[in-house]
Amino acid sequence: MIFLKNFSQIGYLSLLGSIHALLSWKELENSLTSKNYDLAPWTYTGEVTRITTHLIFTHVQSPAFSELGFSFHLIQEWKDVRLKYNHSYVHFAGKYVLLNVNKFDLIWTPDSYITNAISEMQHGVINPNVFIRIYPNGTLVKSTRLTVRTPCPLTPVGFPRGSQTCTMGFESYSFTTSEVSMIWRNYNPFEFRDDFSTSGLALNSVKRKNCLQESREYPCLKLQIEIVRDFSQLILRIYVPSVFVVILGWISMWIDKGQVAARTSLGVLCVLSIVTQLVGVVSIDSELEGVIAVDIWMAVCMFFTIKSLFVFILVHNMKRRKDKMKERYKDNSETTDVRFESAWCDIRYGTLQNVFRVVYPVLFIAFNIVYWTFFLSVY
């Protein structure tokens, strides 16, 4: 019993001594300029420094169909035992201190960068949007607010609908795997702010990926984001107006065949409307290669509007032929042949117009069934 009591007293005194041996934060802060805290932690411990990373997303947008923009907080956590201090001198509920921005250069921080970034920006309004917390046990947490644009290839077959799988990679710029390791946080590595917005994109999933290649010289992390585009705006801007133009082309077939000016102007107006829409579609999908779904839609709508104009030209010419025959045989005594030829012409162009009045909408409805069945199945 006496031995255990003495042993517990020795342990208590040694622990008390180690606590008092730690510097206060003020003392540690004053010594930052005089000691080499800007050197990497492994130069002191001889062990690989592990950097734990997680992201807090605030916004995802698509500045272009083949790019994706992210706004997020990059939060990295690592340990530097040289920065331990006595927490009894910290009068704050969180029991950590915020390092002044002007002193960031006095300590070592990770040099992570985004490997596939097209452009990136660190926010600095009103003050630089970055902080470093130092905890008494030497744990450091750095948070940086960034906006990044990365390439994100789009499968053009079903455009404007379809899914995109985008990746974003983080890598150490100068430190190798023998010096630094990077891992995602075990629990909830990706968080979303309450005011998180996607600007017309549906975020399906965010998955973490690790760089496990043994041949890699520099540590890295990857994340994979799958999005689905909201094409409701393009339905109102492209599909619905083009449907109405095709319907106008069909309505023109019901105008009396003798109204040449009305039918011609309406038919030409329908064709010009589709051409104008086609120019707008080309400006939207100019970044995409190959034949896409909206191109097929516009081509078929163009075909139907031109067909309505062609039907009128055909019927009008057949009517003119009948009128000329009437004029030619007006004074002819062979009235039987005239009545037979006149009736034959009348049946021909009258029947032709009636057939197209039925075939035109039936074919367009059939095309819509096939098109939307395929279009809605593309992801």
C-alpha positions as CSV (number, residue, x, y, z in Angstrom):
1,M,0.0,0.0,0.0
2,I,2.8,2.4,0.9
3,F,4.5,1.6,-2.4
4,L,1.3,2.3,-4.4
5,K,0.7,5.5,-2.6
6,N,4.3,6.7,-3.2
7,F,4.0,5.7,-6.9
8,S,0.8,7.6,-7.3
9,Q,2.3,10.7,-5.7
10,I,5.3,10.4,-8.1
11,G,3.0,10.1,-11.1
12,Y,1.0,13.0,-10.0
13,L,4.0,15.2,-9.5
14,S,5.5,14.2,-12.8
15,L,2.3,15.0,-14.6
16,L,2.0,18.3,-12.7
17,G,5.6,19.1,-13.7
18,S,4.9,18.4,-17.3
19,I,1.9,20.7,-17.3
20,H,3.9,23.5,-15.8
21,A,6.7,22.8,-18.2
22,L,4.4,23.7,-21.1
23,L,4.6,27.3,-22.1
24,S,1.6,29.6,-22.0
25,W,0.2,30.7,-25.3
26,K,1.7,34.2,-24.9
27,E,5.1,32.8,-24.3
28,L,4.8,30.4,-27.2
29,E,3.5,33.2,-29.5
30,N,6.5,35.4,-28.5
31,S,8.9,32.6,-29.4
32,L,7.4,32.0,-32.9
33,T,9.9,34.4,-34.5
34,S,12.9,33.1,-32.6
35,K,12.4,29.4,-33.3
36,N,12.0,27.5,-36.6
37,Y,8.4,26.6,-36.3
38,D,8.1,27.2,-40.1
39,L,10.1,24.0,-40.7
40,A,8.0,20.9,-41.3
41,P,6.9,18.9,-38.2
42,W,8.7,15.7,-39.3
43,T,12.0,17.4,-39.1
44,Y,11.4,17.4,-35.3
45,T,9.5,14.1,-34.8
46,G,10.9,12.0,-37.7
47,E,7.4,10.8,-38.4
48,V,5.1,11.3,-41.4
49,T,2.7,14.3,-40.9
50,R,-0.9,13.2,-41.5
51,I,-3.2,15.8,-42.9
52,T,-6.9,15.1,-42.4
53,T,-9.2,16.9,-44.9
54,H,-12.9,17.7,-45.2
55,L,-14.9,20.1,-47.2
56,I,-18.0,22.3,-46.5
57,F,-19.8,23.1,-49.8
58,T,-21.6,26.4,-50.1
59,H,-22.4,26.5,-53.9
60,V,-22.1,24.5,-57.1
61,Q,-22.7,26.0,-60.5
62,S,-22.0,25.3,-64.1
63,P,-20.4,28.3,-65.8
64,A,-20.1,26.2,-69.0
65,F,-21.5,22.8,-70.1
66,S,-18.0,21.2,-69.9
67,E,-17.0,22.9,-66.6
68,L,-18.2,22.9,-63.0
69,G,-17.7,25.6,-60.4
70,F,-17.4,24.9,-56.7
71,S,-17.4,27.2,-53.7
72,F,-16.4,25.5,-50.5
73,H,-14.3,25.7,-47.3
74,L,-11.2,23.6,-47.4
75,I,-10.5,22.4,-43.8
76,Q,-7.2,20.7,-43.0
77,E,-6.1,19.3,-39.7
78,W,-2.6,18.2,-38.6
79,K,-0.5,18.0,-35.5
80,D,2.7,19.8,-34.6
81,V,3.9,18.8,-31.1
82,R,6.2,21.9,-31.0
83,L,3.1,24.1,-30.7
84,K,1.7,22.5,-27.5
85,Y,0.9,25.0,-24.8
86,N,-0.7,25.1,-21.3
87,H,-4.5,25.4,-21.9
88,S,-5.1,26.8,-18.4
89,Y,-4.0,30.2,-19.7
90,V,-6.6,30.2,-22.5
91,H,-9.7,32.0,-21.3
92,F,-12.0,30.8,-24.1
93,A,-14.8,28.2,-24.1
94,G,-13.4,26.4,-27.2
95,K,-10.0,26.1,-25.6
96,Y,-8.1,27.1,-28.7
97,V,-6.5,30.2,-30.0
98,L,-6.8,31.9,-33.4
99,L,-3.5,32.7,-34.9
100,N,-3.2,36.2,-36.3
101,V,-3.1,36.3,-40.1
102,N,0.1,38.2,-40.1
103,K,1.8,35.3,-38.3
104,F,0.8,32.5,-40.7
105,D,4.2,32.6,-42.3
106,L,5.8,31.8,-38.9
107,I,4.5,28.3,-38.7
108,W,4.4,25.3,-41.1
109,T,1.2,24.8,-43.1
110,P,0.3,22.3,-45.9
111,D,1.0,23.4,-49.5
112,S,-2.0,21.6,-51.0
113,Y,-3.3,22.6,-54.4
114,I,-6.1,21.5,-56.7
115,T,-4.6,19.4,-59.5
116,N,-7.2,19.9,-62.2
117,A,-8.3,23.5,-61.5
118,I,-8.9,25.7,-64.5
119,S,-9.1,28.7,-62.3
120,E,-9.3,29.3,-58.6
121,M,-9.8,32.1,-56.2
122,Q,-9.3,32.6,-52.5
123,H,-11.9,34.9,-51.0
124,G,-10.7,38.0,-49.3
125,V,-13.7,40.3,-48.5
126,I,-13.6,42.0,-46.1
127,N,-10.6,40.2,-44.6
128,P,-8.9,37.1,-46.0
129,N,-11.3,34.2,-45.6
130,V,-8.8,31.9,-43.8
131,F,-8.1,31.1,-40.2
132,I,-5.8,28.8,-38.2
133,R,-6.8,27.4,-34.9
134,I,-4.2,26.0,-32.5
135,Y,-5.3,23.6,-29.8
136,P,-3.4,23.0,-26.6
137,N,-2.3,19.4,-27.7
138,G,-0.6,20.8,-30.8
139,T,-3.4,20.1,-33.2
140,L,-3.9,22.8,-35.9
141,V,-7.0,23.3,-38.0
142,K,-6.8,25.5,-41.1
143,S,-9.9,26.7,-43.0
144,T,-9.7,28.4,-46.4
145,R,-12.7,29.6,-48.5
146,L,-12.2,28.9,-52.2
147,T,-14.0,29.1,-55.5
148,V,-12.7,26.7,-58.1
149,R,-13.6,25.8,-61.7
150,T,-12.7,22.3,-62.9
151,P,-13.3,20.5,-66.2
152,C,-16.4,18.3,-66.2
153,P,-17.0,16.4,-69.5
154,L,-20.6,16.1,-70.5
155,T,-22.0,13.1,-72.5
156,P,-23.6,15.0,-75.4
157,V,-26.0,12.3,-76.6
158,G,-28.9,13.3,-74.4
159,F,-28.2,17.0,-74.2
160,P,-29.7,19.1,-72.6
161,R,-30.6,16.2,-70.2
162,G,-28.0,13.9,-68.8
163,S,-25.6,13.3,-65.9
164,Q,-22.1,14.4,-65.4
165,T,-19.4,12.9,-63.3
166,C,-16.8,15.4,-62.2
167,T,-13.6,14.9,-60.2
168,M,-11.5,17.2,-58.2
169,G,-8.1,16.4,-56.8
170,F,-5.9,17.8,-54.0
171,E,-2.2,17.2,-53.9
172,S,0.8,18.3,-52.0
173,Y,2.9,20.5,-54.3
174,S,6.4,19.9,-52.8
175,F,6.2,17.3,-50.0
176,T,6.4,13.6,-50.9
177,T,4.6,10.6,-49.4
178,S,7.6,10.0,-47.1
179,E,6.9,13.3,-45.5
180,V,3.2,13.9,-45.7
181,S,0.1,11.7,-45.9
182,M,-3.3,13.0,-46.9
183,I,-6.6,11.3,-45.9
184,W,-10.3,12.2,-45.8
185,R,-12.0,12.6,-42.5
186,N,-13.5,9.3,-41.4
187,Y,-16.9,10.8,-40.5
188,N,-18.8,13.0,-42.9
189,P,-16.0,14.3,-45.0
190,F,-18.4,16.4,-47.2
191,E,-20.8,18.8,-45.6
192,F,-23.3,21.3,-47.1
193,R,-24.3,24.6,-45.7
194,D,-27.9,25.3,-45.0
195,D,-28.0,27.9,-47.8
196,F,-26.3,25.5,-50.2
197,S,-27.4,26.1,-53.8
198,T,-26.8,24.3,-57.1
199,S,-28.0,26.8,-59.8
200,G,-30.1,24.4,-61.9
201,L,-28.1,21.3,-61.1
202,A,-29.3,18.3,-59.1
203,L,-26.5,16.9,-56.9
204,N,-26.8,13.1,-56.9
205,S,-23.7,12.1,-54.9
206,V,-20.3,13.1,-53.6
207,K,-17.9,10.3,-53.1
208,R,-14.4,10.3,-51.7
209,K,-11.5,8.7,-53.6
210,N,-8.0,8.0,-52.4
211,C,-4.9,7.9,-54.4
212,L,-3.6,4.5,-53.8
213,Q,-1.0,4.1,-56.5
214,E,2.3,3.0,-55.0
215,S,4.3,4.8,-57.6
216,R,2.9,8.2,-56.7
217,E,5.6,10.5,-55.4
218,Y,3.2,13.1,-53.9
219,P,0.2,12.4,-51.6
220,C,-3.2,13.3,-53.0
221,L,-6.9,13.0,-52.5
222,K,-9.8,12.9,-54.9
223,L,-13.5,13.4,-54.8
224,Q,-16.1,12.5,-57.4
225,I,-19.3,14.5,-57.9
226,E,-22.2,13.3,-59.9
227,I,-24.7,15.9,-61.1
228,V,-27.9,15.9,-63.2
229,R,-28.8,19.0,-65.2
230,D,-32.2,20.6,-64.8
231,F,-33.5,21.0,-68.4
232,S,-36.9,22.6,-67.5
233,Q,-35.7,26.0,-68.6
234,L,-34.6,24.7,-72.0
235,I,-38.0,23.0,-72.4
236,L,-39.7,26.4,-72.1
237,R,-37.1,28.1,-74.3
238,I,-36.6,25.5,-77.1
239,Y,-39.0,22.7,-77.1
240,V,-42.3,24.4,-76.4
241,P,-41.8,27.3,-78.9
242,S,-40.7,24.8,-81.6
243,V,-43.8,22.7,-81.0
244,F,-46.0,25.7,-81.5
245,V,-44.2,26.6,-84.8
246,V,-44.8,23.0,-86.1
247,I,-48.5,23.4,-85.1
248,L,-48.7,26.7,-87.0
249,G,-47.3,24.9,-90.0
250,W,-50.1,22.3,-89.7
251,I,-52.7,25.1,-89.3
252,S,-51.6,26.6,-92.6
253,M,-52.8,23.5,-94.4
254,W,-56.4,24.4,-93.3
255,I,-56.3,27.8,-94.9
256,D,-58.1,28.0,-98.3
257,K,-55.8,27.0,-101.1
258,G,-56.8,30.1,-102.9
259,Q,-55.3,32.3,-100.2
260,V,-51.8,32.3,-101.6
261,A,-50.4,35.3,-99.7
262,A,-51.7,34.1,-96.3
263,R,-50.4,30.5,-96.7
264,T,-47.1,31.6,-98.2
265,S,-46.3,34.2,-95.5
266,L,-47.3,31.8,-92.7
267,G,-45.2,28.9,-94.1
268,V,-42.1,31.1,-94.6
269,L,-42.6,32.6,-91.1
270,C,-42.6,29.1,-89.6
271,V,-39.4,28.2,-91.4
272,L,-37.7,31.4,-90.3
273,S,-38.8,30.9,-86.7
274,I,-37.2,27.4,-86.6
275,V,-34.0,28.8,-88.2
276,T,-33.8,31.5,-85.5
277,Q,-34.2,28.9,-82.8
278,L,-31.6,26.7,-84.4
279,V,-29.1,29.6,-84.3
280,G,-29.8,30.0,-80.6
281,V,-29.3,26.2,-80.0
282,V,-26.0,26.2,-81.8
283,S,-24.8,29.1,-79.6
284,I,-25.7,27.1,-76.5
285,D,-24.1,23.7,-77.4
286,S,-21.2,25.0,-79.4
287,E,-18.8,23.4,-76.8
288,L,-20.2,20.0,-77.5
289,E,-19.1,17.6,-80.2
290,G,-21.2,15.2,-82.2
291,V,-24.9,14.9,-82.8
292,I,-27.0,15.6,-79.7
293,A,-30.6,15.1,-78.9
294,V,-31.6,18.8,-79.3
295,D,-30.0,18.9,-82.7
296,I,-32.2,16.0,-83.8
297,W,-35.3,17.7,-82.4
298,M,-34.6,21.0,-84.3
299,A,-33.8,19.1,-87.5
300,V,-37.2,17.2,-87.4
301,C,-39.1,20.4,-86.6
302,M,-37.4,22.1,-89.6
303,F,-38.4,19.2,-91.7
304,F,-42.1,19.5,-90.7
305,T,-42.3,23.2,-91.2
306,I,-40.6,22.9,-94.7
307,K,-43.0,20.0,-95.5
308,S,-46.0,22.2,-94.7
309,L,-44.7,24.8,-97.2
310,F,-43.9,22.1,-99.7
311,V,-47.5,20.7,-99.5
312,F,-48.9,24.1,-100.2
313,I,-46.7,24.6,-103.2
314,L,-47.7,21.2,-104.6
315,V,-51.4,21.7,-104.0
316,H,-51.3,25.2,-105.4
317,N,-49.6,24.1,-108.6
318,M,-52.1,21.3,-109.1
319,K,-54.9,23.9,-108.6
320,R,-53.3,26.1,-111.2
321,R,-53.2,23.1,-113.6
322,K,-56.9,22.6,-113.1
323,D,-57.7,26.3,-113.7
324,K,-55.7,26.3,-116.9
325,M,-57.4,23.1,-118.1
326,K,-60.8,24.8,-117.4
327,E,-59.7,27.8,-119.4
328,R,-58.3,25.7,-122.3
329,Y,-61.5,23.6,-122.6
330,K,-64.0,26.3,-121.8
331,D,-65.2,26.5,-125.4
332,N,-64.6,22.8,-126.2
333,S,-67.7,20.9,-127.1
334,E,-66.3,17.6,-125.6
335,T,-67.7,18.4,-122.2
336,T,-67.5,14.8,-121.1
337,D,-63.7,14.7,-121.4
338,V,-63.5,18.1,-119.7
339,R,-65.7,17.0,-116.8
340,F,-63.6,13.8,-116.5
341,E,-60.3,15.6,-116.5
342,S,-61.5,18.3,-114.2
343,A,-62.9,15.8,-111.7
344,W,-59.6,13.8,-111.9
345,C,-57.5,16.9,-111.0
346,D,-59.9,18.0,-108.3
347,I,-59.7,14.6,-106.6
348,R,-56.0,14.5,-106.9
349,Y,-55.0,17.7,-105.2
350,G,-58.0,17.7,-102.8
351,T,-57.2,14.2,-101.7
352,L,-53.5,15.0,-101.4
353,Q,-54.2,18.0,-99.1
354,N,-56.6,16.0,-96.9
355,V,-54.1,13.2,-96.6
356,F,-51.3,15.6,-95.4
357,R,-53.7,17.2,-92.9
358,V,-53.9,13.8,-91.2
359,V,-50.4,12.4,-91.8
360,Y,-48.7,15.6,-90.6
361,P,-49.8,15.5,-87.0
362,V,-49.7,11.7,-86.8
363,L,-46.1,11.6,-87.8
364,F,-45.1,14.4,-85.4
365,I,-46.9,12.7,-82.5
366,A,-45.1,9.4,-83.4
367,F,-41.8,11.2,-83.5
368,N,-42.5,12.7,-80.1
369,I,-43.2,9.3,-78.6
370,V,-40.0,7.9,-79.9
371,Y,-37.9,11.0,-79.0
372,W,-39.1,11.5,-75.5
373,T,-38.9,7.7,-74.7
374,F,-35.2,7.8,-75.6
375,F,-34.5,11.2,-74.3
376,L,-35.9,10.5,-70.8
377,S,-33.9,7.3,-70.6
378,V,-30.6,9.0,-71.1
379,Y,-28.6,9.7,-67.9
